[in-house]
Amino acid sequence: MSIRNDIINNVLEAMAVIKDSDDYDVRIAKIMPYNSGYLQLAKAQTPVLMVHEDGEEVQLVADGTNDRFQIILTVTGFTTGGTHDTVQRDSNNMVAALKQFANSDPSLGTYVLAMFWNEMPNYQITPEGQSTITGKFNVIYWTAKGSY
């Protein structure tokens, strides 16, 4: 498996604290890799948080022994059903939980050096009572030369 896939899996595992902890004022039904069919999820399956890599990678340092890279991960949240006020409350709570998570300095494995917001999470509510939350964060990680 690639280091980038390991990082995404570590982010998903670390984000489980949002779902499983009383420290976050949000109810999350599922945390998973990005699924393009998320708009068809039933109300009982939401709110959901998904993570995927944008595919863009920048090499920051190559010193002959170690390399440092930066990737951008997108976090997508989705909730549906209920009144406009309920969807808005759930969306605001997910945004707050994502900010709290990022500021908690989560452990993301041995390769990750830093994680910070590139684009703060925001959301849009549709007339059908669905909300999609999107935020992006940069992950800076290192590899031993030749390990990718």
Backbone as ProteinMPNN parsed JSONL, in Angstrom:
{"seq_chain_A": "MSIRNDIINNVLEAMAVIKDSDDYDVRIAKIMPYNSGYLQLAKAQTPVLMVHEDGEEVQLVADGTNDRFQIILTVTGFTTGGTHDTVQRDSNNMVAALKQFANSDPSLGTYVLAMFWNEMPNYQITPEGQSTITGKFNVIYWTAKGSY", "coords_chain_A": {"N_chain_A": [[0.843, -1.18, 0.0], [0.392, 2.29, -0.612], [2.062, 5.146, 0.831], [0.506, 7.425, 0.794], [-2.102, 6.334, 0.71], [-2.048, 5.099, 3.201], [-1.967, 7.389, 4.823], [-4.491, 8.558, 4.291], [-6.151, 6.522, 5.318], [-5.307, 6.651, 7.998], [-6.219, 9.219, 8.656], [-8.998, 8.842, 8.401], [-9.365, 6.935, 10.452], [-8.525, 8.463, 12.673], [-10.455, 10.447, 12.625], [-12.611, 9.106, 13.596], [-12.963, 9.685, 16.232], [-14.624, 11.877, 16.274], [-17.074, 10.754, 15.749], [-17.335, 8.893, 17.821], [-16.896, 10.06, 20.311], [-17.902, 11.898, 23.205], [-17.003, 14.434, 23.296], [-17.52, 15.96, 21.109], [-20.005, 17.921, 19.651], [-21.919, 16.654, 17.893], [-23.728, 14.349, 15.899], [-22.643, 11.69, 14.107], [-23.262, 9.437, 11.553], [-21.643, 7.834, 9.953], [-18.2, 7.467, 9.024], [-16.128, 7.572, 6.287], [-14.28, 6.515, 3.295], [-14.407, 8.665, 0.401], [-17.483, 8.577, -1.363], [-19.069, 8.606, -4.33], [-21.789, 8.295, -4.605], [-23.095, 9.514, -2.509], [-25.255, 11.318, -2.342], [-27.523, 9.827, -2.515], [-27.87, 8.62, -0.107], [-29.829, 7.495, 2.619], [-31.803, 9.229, 5.101], [-31.368, 8.05, 7.633], [-28.798, 7.137, 7.354], [-27.182, 9.293, 7.521], [-25.854, 12.093, 9.377], [-22.849, 12.006, 7.382], [-19.32, 11.69, 7.052], [-16.719, 12.079, 4.739], [-13.546, 11.313, 3.219], [-11.106, 12.216, 0.842], [-8.306, 12.198, -1.415], [-7.055, 14.889, -3.315], [-5.389, 14.39, -5.425], [-3.322, 15.975, -6.091], [0.058, 16.574, -5.576], [2.9, 17.893, -4.005], [6.343, 18.112, -4.089], [8.325, 18.995, -1.481], [10.857, 18.919, -0.264], [13.89, 17.37, -1.089], [16.45, 15.603, -0.033], [18.302, 13.666, -0.577], [18.305, 11.633, 1.288], [15.828, 11.688, 2.667], [12.509, 12.522, 1.651], [10.166, 15.194, 1.425], [6.724, 15.772, 1.195], [3.687, 17.369, 0.114], [0.24, 16.912, 0.318], [-3.175, 17.419, -0.653], [-6.094, 16.98, 1.092], [-9.552, 16.389, 0.846], [-12.374, 16.926, 2.796], [-15.587, 15.82, 2.942], [-18.795, 16.401, 4.011], [-22.121, 15.258, 4.615], [-25.58, 15.696, 5.002], [-29.057, 14.988, 5.397], [-32.648, 15.364, 5.226], [-35.322, 16.161, 7.51], [-36.179, 19.362, 8.933], [-35.378, 22.625, 7.574], [-34.078, 24.047, 9.595], [-33.101, 21.938, 11.197], [-31.316, 20.63, 9.446], [-29.546, 22.736, 9.004], [-28.567, 23.117, 11.629], [-27.305, 20.593, 12.054], [-25.369, 20.788, 10.043], [-23.848, 23.044, 10.852], [-22.883, 21.997, 13.252], [-21.296, 19.889, 12.288], [-19.323, 21.321, 10.876], [-18.149, 22.732, 13.021], [-17.2, 20.531, 14.493], [-15.296, 19.476, 12.715], [-13.426, 21.574, 12.645], [-12.662, 21.553, 15.343], [-11.554, 18.984, 15.478], [-9.322, 19.214, 13.7], [-7.818, 21.098, 15.079], [-7.096, 19.687, 17.284], [-4.711, 18.431, 17.071], [-4.381, 15.767, 15.879], [-3.168, 12.36, 15.954], [-1.643, 11.117, 13.175], [-0.14, 9.045, 12.213], [3.221, 7.821, 11.533], [4.424, 9.115, 9.382], [3.314, 11.619, 8.907], [3.901, 15.028, 9.224], [2.667, 17.481, 9.596], [-0.603, 18.981, 9.658], [-2.945, 21.145, 8.286], [-5.554, 23.573, 7.798], [-6.489, 24.286, 4.512], [-8.609, 25.191, 3.115], [-11.249, 26.355, 4.797], [-13.979, 24.499, 6.283], [-17.145, 24.728, 4.738], [-20.659, 25.04, 3.981], [-23.56, 24.206, 1.975], [-27.019, 24.433, 1.713], [-29.605, 22.718, 0.133], [-32.802, 23.319, -1.533], [-34.186, 20.949, -1.217], [-33.599, 20.05, 1.273], [-31.048, 19.037, 1.804], [-27.616, 18.969, 2.721], [-24.334, 19.741, 1.847], [-21.127, 19.621, 3.023], [-17.944, 21.0, 2.66], [-14.466, 20.921, 2.977], [-10.934, 21.587, 2.9], [-7.743, 20.27, 3.628], [-4.222, 20.611, 4.074], [-1.684, 18.182, 4.087], [1.42, 17.521, 5.289], [4.048, 15.377, 4.721], [6.666, 12.939, 5.241], [9.018, 10.787, 3.595], [11.213, 8.003, 3.484], [13.894, 8.007, 1.208], [12.888, 6.618, -1.824], [10.704, 5.245, -0.823], [7.351, 5.182, -1.342]], "CA_chain_A": [[0.0, 0.0, 0.0], [1.168, 3.523, -0.691], [2.063, 6.001, 2.019], [-0.654, 8.316, 0.678], [-3.273, 5.579, 1.155], [-1.912, 4.96, 4.658], [-2.333, 8.67, 5.439], [-5.948, 8.692, 4.222], [-6.712, 5.589, 6.297], [-5.043, 7.184, 9.338], [-7.139, 10.347, 8.864], [-10.322, 8.262, 8.652], [-9.342, 6.342, 11.791], [-8.448, 9.538, 13.667], [-11.738, 11.163, 12.625], [-13.602, 8.313, 14.325], [-13.191, 10.342, 17.522], [-15.784, 12.763, 16.101], [-18.265, 9.903, 15.816], [-17.39, 8.057, 19.012], [-16.59, 10.777, 21.545], [-18.864, 12.889, 23.705], [-16.359, 15.744, 23.251], [-17.977, 16.645, 19.904], [-21.441, 18.174, 19.703], [-22.475, 16.265, 16.602], [-23.988, 12.922, 15.719], [-22.206, 11.249, 12.782], [-23.647, 8.043, 11.324], [-20.567, 7.061, 9.338], [-17.002, 8.128, 8.503], [-15.721, 6.62, 5.261], [-13.68, 7.112, 2.101], [-15.38, 9.36, -0.439], [-18.381, 7.75, -2.157], [-19.769, 9.541, -5.209], [-23.237, 8.105, -4.493], [-23.558, 9.959, -1.192], [-26.524, 12.048, -2.399], [-28.613, 8.866, -2.414], [-27.941, 8.045, 1.237], [-31.073, 7.747, 3.346], [-31.646, 10.077, 6.284], [-30.813, 7.255, 8.739], [-27.378, 6.898, 7.097], [-26.484, 10.572, 7.608], [-24.744, 12.728, 8.683], [-21.702, 11.196, 7.027], [-18.1, 12.412, 6.7], [-15.906, 11.318, 3.787], [-12.223, 11.9, 2.96], [-10.388, 11.75, -0.347], [-7.159, 12.994, -1.837], [-7.317, 15.613, -4.556], [-4.501, 13.922, -6.479], [-2.221, 16.931, -6.269], [1.136, 16.377, -4.616], [4.03, 18.789, -4.227], [7.552, 17.721, -3.381], [8.845, 20.171, -0.793], [12.279, 18.762, 0.027], [14.543, 16.111, -1.46], [17.813, 15.823, 0.442], [19.143, 12.494, -0.817], [17.961, 10.597, 2.256], [14.39, 11.764, 2.91], [11.726, 13.449, 0.839], [8.963, 15.74, 2.064], [5.679, 16.051, 0.235], [2.426, 17.933, 0.596], [-0.958, 16.525, -0.42], [-4.396, 18.088, -0.213], [-7.219, 16.087, 1.33], [-10.863, 17.026, 0.933], [-13.351, 16.327, 3.694], [-16.944, 16.119, 2.508], [-19.844, 15.969, 4.919], [-23.442, 15.285, 3.987], [-26.727, 15.39, 5.848], [-30.319, 15.151, 4.687], [-33.875, 15.106, 5.971], [-35.674, 17.083, 8.577], [-36.478, 20.74, 8.563], [-34.229, 23.456, 7.223], [-33.365, 24.349, 10.839], [-32.384, 20.734, 11.622], [-30.185, 20.429, 8.53], [-28.586, 23.807, 9.282], [-27.926, 22.811, 12.92], [-26.384, 19.473, 11.835], [-24.256, 21.283, 9.227], [-23.012, 23.874, 11.717], [-22.203, 21.119, 14.205], [-20.228, 19.176, 11.581], [-18.247, 22.289, 10.628], [-17.479, 22.952, 14.303], [-16.482, 19.303, 14.848], [-14.111, 19.378, 11.853], [-12.445, 22.549, 13.145], [-12.168, 21.046, 16.62], [-10.691, 17.839, 15.162], [-8.06, 19.686, 13.123], [-7.068, 21.824, 16.106], [-6.747, 18.789, 18.389], [-3.413, 17.838, 16.751], [-4.58, 14.314, 15.873], [-2.065, 11.499, 15.535], [-1.944, 10.616, 11.839], [0.866, 8.075, 11.813], [4.62, 8.216, 11.644], [4.897, 9.897, 8.244], [2.724, 12.962, 8.844], [4.599, 16.056, 10.003], [1.749, 18.576, 9.921], [-1.881, 19.069, 8.964], [-3.566, 22.446, 8.547], [-6.628, 23.892, 6.855], [-6.218, 24.989, 3.275], [-9.904, 25.83, 2.859], [-12.093, 26.032, 5.948], [-15.22, 23.856, 5.863], [-18.361, 25.513, 4.527], [-21.727, 24.175, 3.491], [-24.663, 24.77, 1.22], [-28.256, 23.672, 1.896], [-30.467, 22.752, -1.044], [-34.233, 23.405, -1.213], [-34.675, 19.613, -0.87], [-33.216, 19.736, 2.649], [-29.764, 18.344, 1.852], [-26.487, 19.864, 2.928], [-23.01, 19.197, 1.583], [-20.073, 20.382, 3.676], [-16.665, 20.723, 2.017], [-13.278, 21.594, 3.48], [-9.687, 20.989, 2.411], [-6.57, 20.535, 4.437], [-2.914, 20.173, 3.589], [-0.944, 17.246, 4.922], [2.843, 17.463, 4.944], [4.575, 14.109, 5.209], [8.015, 12.609, 4.791], [9.279, 9.393, 3.259], [12.617, 7.664, 3.224], [14.135, 7.994, -0.243], [12.499, 5.371, -2.473], [9.45, 4.717, -0.267], [6.266, 6.064, -1.752]], "C_chain_A": [[0.888, 1.244, 0.0], [1.08, 4.309, 0.616], [0.862, 6.934, 1.983], [-1.934, 7.605, 1.108], [-3.239, 5.365, 2.665], [-2.353, 6.241, 5.365], [-3.846, 8.848, 5.427], [-6.614, 7.759, 5.229], [-6.491, 6.077, 7.719], [-5.951, 8.375, 9.654], [-8.537, 9.826, 9.169], [-10.407, 7.663, 10.057], [-9.322, 7.421, 12.869], [-9.765, 10.293, 13.759], [-12.836, 10.387, 13.349], [-13.898, 8.921, 15.691], [-14.396, 11.286, 17.436], [-17.07, 11.965, 16.28], [-18.442, 9.266, 17.189], [-17.222, 8.785, 20.335], [-17.705, 11.743, 21.926], [-18.28, 14.299, 23.672], [-16.798, 16.577, 22.05], [-19.491, 16.738, 19.929], [-22.086, 17.892, 18.349], [-22.714, 14.755, 16.621], [-23.613, 12.577, 14.28], [-22.571, 9.78, 12.646], [-22.485, 7.219, 10.802], [-19.426, 7.98, 8.909], [-16.383, 7.135, 7.531], [-14.935, 7.307, 4.153], [-14.782, 7.734, 1.249], [-16.173, 8.364, -1.286], [-19.215, 8.69, -3.008], [-21.283, 9.383, -5.156], [-23.822, 8.646, -3.202], [-24.891, 10.699, -1.229], [-27.727, 11.115, -2.277], [-28.713, 8.221, -1.032], [-29.258, 8.429, 1.9], [-30.775, 8.574, 4.588], [-30.988, 9.316, 7.44], [-29.319, 6.995, 8.577], [-26.56, 8.179, 7.186], [-26.665, 11.147, 9.003], [-23.579, 11.766, 8.47], [-20.534, 12.13, 6.724], [-17.256, 11.508, 5.813], [-14.598, 12.065, 3.533], [-11.69, 11.336, 1.651], [-9.259, 12.717, -0.664], [-7.485, 13.661, -3.159], [-6.412, 15.177, -5.704], [-3.323, 14.841, -6.74], [-1.196, 16.7, -5.175], [2.293, 17.286, -5.0], [5.207, 18.259, -3.433], [8.173, 18.976, -2.794], [10.353, 20.112, -0.59], [12.735, 17.401, -0.492], [16.015, 16.281, -1.103], [18.733, 14.624, 0.235], [18.843, 11.345, 0.121], [16.453, 10.525, 2.46], [13.757, 12.758, 1.945], [10.563, 13.952, 1.676], [7.99, 16.131, 0.969], [4.504, 16.724, 0.923], [1.311, 17.421, -0.3], [-2.141, 17.295, 0.148], [-5.488, 17.042, -0.08], [-8.497, 16.913, 1.431], [-11.722, 16.225, 1.888], [-14.718, 16.785, 3.213], [-17.903, 15.567, 3.549], [-21.181, 16.078, 4.214], [-24.493, 14.946, 5.028], [-27.994, 15.687, 5.06], [-31.484, 14.889, 5.633], [-34.107, 16.103, 7.074], [-35.971, 18.467, 8.038], [-35.204, 21.47, 8.171], [-33.403, 23.747, 8.474], [-32.543, 23.156, 11.328], [-31.157, 20.497, 10.764], [-29.116, 21.493, 8.779], [-27.848, 23.545, 10.591], [-26.914, 21.685, 12.752], [-25.155, 19.923, 11.049], [-23.306, 22.133, 10.059], [-22.236, 23.018, 12.716], [-21.083, 20.328, 13.541], [-19.048, 20.097, 11.298], [-17.454, 22.52, 11.917], [-16.659, 21.729, 14.708], [-15.218, 19.143, 14.003], [-13.035, 20.358, 12.287], [-11.826, 22.068, 14.445], [-11.2, 19.881, 16.394], [-9.327, 18.312, 14.663], [-7.199, 20.394, 14.16], [-6.651, 20.945, 17.273], [-5.394, 18.117, 18.188], [-3.51, 16.31, 16.749], [-3.346, 13.561, 15.427], [-2.444, 10.866, 14.2], [-0.877, 9.665, 11.318], [2.258, 8.673, 11.799], [5.092, 9.121, 10.515], [4.424, 11.347, 8.254], [3.459, 13.906, 9.786], [3.658, 17.164, 10.438], [0.47, 18.438, 9.103], [-2.473, 20.427, 9.302], [-4.591, 22.73, 7.457], [-6.092, 24.685, 5.68], [-7.462, 25.812, 2.918], [-10.834, 25.4, 3.983], [-13.407, 25.411, 5.48], [-16.389, 24.841, 5.803], [-19.429, 24.586, 3.994], [-22.756, 24.967, 2.704], [-25.865, 23.854, 1.402], [-29.116, 23.841, 0.643], [-31.927, 22.92, -0.618], [-34.832, 22.049, -0.817], [-34.298, 19.201, 0.548], [-31.966, 18.89, 2.754], [-28.655, 19.375, 2.018], [-25.194, 19.118, 2.652], [-21.975, 20.156, 2.162], [-18.754, 20.013, 2.993], [-15.566, 21.559, 2.668], [-12.043, 20.879, 2.968], [-8.579, 21.267, 3.416], [-5.324, 19.945, 3.809], [-2.312, 19.216, 4.597], [0.492, 17.232, 4.405], [3.401, 16.187, 5.559], [5.961, 13.86, 4.623], [8.044, 11.132, 4.41], [10.789, 9.203, 3.205], [12.764, 7.576, 1.706], [13.772, 6.626, -0.814], [11.241, 4.731, -1.919], [8.315, 5.655, -0.616], [4.933, 5.401, -1.557]], "O_chain_A": [[1.992, 1.237, 0.545], [0.141, 4.148, 1.395], [0.261, 7.21, 3.021], [-2.766, 8.196, 1.796], [-4.272, 5.44, 3.331], [-3.034, 6.184, 6.388], [-4.429, 9.244, 6.436], [-7.547, 8.165, 5.922], [-7.377, 5.941, 8.563], [-6.404, 8.525, 10.789], [-9.193, 10.311, 10.091], [-11.396, 7.858, 10.764], [-10.027, 7.307, 13.872], [-10.156, 10.733, 14.84], [-13.878, 10.953, 13.68], [-14.972, 8.696, 16.249], [-15.108, 11.47, 18.423], [-18.031, 12.44, 16.885], [-19.566, 9.115, 17.668], [-17.393, 8.175, 21.391], [-18.362, 12.328, 21.064], [-18.979, 15.262, 23.985], [-16.487, 17.765, 21.974], [-20.178, 15.753, 20.197], [-22.709, 18.763, 17.743], [-21.994, 14.0, 17.273], [-24.199, 13.113, 13.34], [-22.236, 8.969, 13.509], [-22.342, 6.047, 11.153], [-19.649, 9.116, 8.488], [-16.135, 5.985, 7.894], [-14.918, 8.535, 4.072], [-15.951, 7.368, 1.369], [-15.608, 7.429, -1.853], [-19.987, 9.487, -2.476], [-21.999, 10.267, -5.625], [-24.936, 8.277, -2.831], [-25.602, 10.707, -0.224], [-28.831, 11.565, -1.969], [-29.565, 7.358, -0.817], [-29.736, 9.554, 1.753], [-29.642, 8.615, 5.067], [-30.147, 9.871, 8.147], [-28.64, 6.669, 9.55], [-25.353, 8.149, 6.947], [-27.557, 10.715, 9.735], [-23.352, 10.847, 9.256], [-20.729, 13.228, 6.204], [-17.094, 10.32, 6.095], [-14.546, 13.292, 3.619], [-11.805, 10.14, 1.382], [-9.257, 13.875, -0.246], [-8.122, 13.06, -4.024], [-6.65, 15.562, -6.849], [-2.432, 14.514, -7.523], [-1.536, 16.638, -3.994], [2.622, 17.428, -6.177], [5.085, 17.986, -2.239], [8.508, 19.91, -3.522], [11.047, 21.12, -0.725], [12.03, 16.402, -0.341], [16.744, 17.008, -1.778], [19.821, 14.57, 0.807], [19.102, 10.191, -0.219], [15.866, 9.444, 2.431], [14.396, 13.706, 1.49], [10.038, 13.234, 2.527], [8.361, 16.731, -0.039], [4.349, 16.657, 2.142], [1.412, 17.483, -1.525], [-2.106, 17.763, 1.286], [-5.773, 16.307, -1.025], [-8.515, 17.992, 2.023], [-11.79, 14.999, 1.803], [-14.979, 17.982, 3.092], [-17.824, 14.396, 3.919], [-21.35, 16.902, 3.314], [-24.32, 14.03, 5.832], [-27.999, 16.534, 4.166], [-31.327, 14.278, 6.69], [-33.192, 16.801, 7.51], [-36.005, 18.691, 6.828], [-34.096, 20.99, 8.409], [-32.174, 23.702, 8.43], [-31.426, 23.328, 11.815], [-30.08, 20.198, 11.28], [-27.923, 21.192, 8.768], [-26.633, 23.729, 10.66], [-25.789, 21.789, 13.241], [-24.036, 19.502, 11.342], [-22.09, 21.962, 9.98], [-21.067, 23.286, 12.992], [-20.034, 20.113, 14.149], [-17.896, 19.697, 11.464], [-16.224, 22.504, 11.9], [-15.545, 21.871, 15.211], [-14.181, 18.721, 14.515], [-11.853, 20.013, 12.298], [-10.613, 22.16, 14.634], [-10.155, 19.802, 17.038], [-8.294, 17.858, 15.154], [-5.973, 20.294, 14.117], [-5.93, 21.399, 18.162], [-4.965, 17.323, 19.026], [-2.818, 15.636, 17.513], [-2.565, 14.059, 14.616], [-3.449, 10.161, 14.106], [-0.731, 9.5, 10.107], [2.446, 9.869, 12.022], [6.081, 9.834, 10.684], [5.072, 12.211, 7.665], [3.618, 13.629, 10.975], [3.82, 17.729, 11.519], [0.46, 17.863, 8.015], [-2.502, 20.821, 10.468], [-4.508, 22.204, 6.348], [-5.333, 25.639, 5.849], [-7.37, 26.96, 2.482], [-11.167, 24.222, 4.107], [-13.902, 25.751, 4.406], [-16.584, 25.664, 6.697], [-19.132, 23.459, 3.597], [-22.818, 26.195, 2.754], [-25.746, 22.636, 1.263], [-29.326, 24.953, 0.161], [-32.255, 22.686, 0.546], [-35.87, 22.003, -0.156], [-34.648, 18.103, 0.98], [-31.829, 18.103, 3.691], [-28.745, 20.498, 1.522], [-24.979, 18.013, 3.15], [-21.951, 21.343, 1.833], [-18.482, 18.833, 2.773], [-15.728, 22.761, 2.879], [-12.099, 19.695, 2.639], [-8.49, 22.358, 3.98], [-5.366, 18.929, 3.116], [-2.418, 19.415, 5.807], [0.739, 16.963, 3.229], [3.251, 15.941, 6.756], [6.366, 14.488, 3.644], [7.207, 10.341, 4.846], [11.537, 10.136, 2.914], [11.856, 7.12, 1.012], [14.277, 5.601, -0.357], [10.751, 3.758, -2.493], [8.33, 6.819, -0.215], [3.898, 5.998, -1.851]]}, "name": "protein", "num_of_chains": 1, "seq": "MSIRNDIINNVLEAMAVIKDSDDYDVRIAKIMPYNSGYLQLAKAQTPVLMVHEDGEEVQLVADGTNDRFQIILTVTGFTTGGTHDTVQRDSNNMVAALKQFANSDPSLGTYVLAMFWNEMPNYQITPEGQSTITGKFNVIYWTAKGSY"}
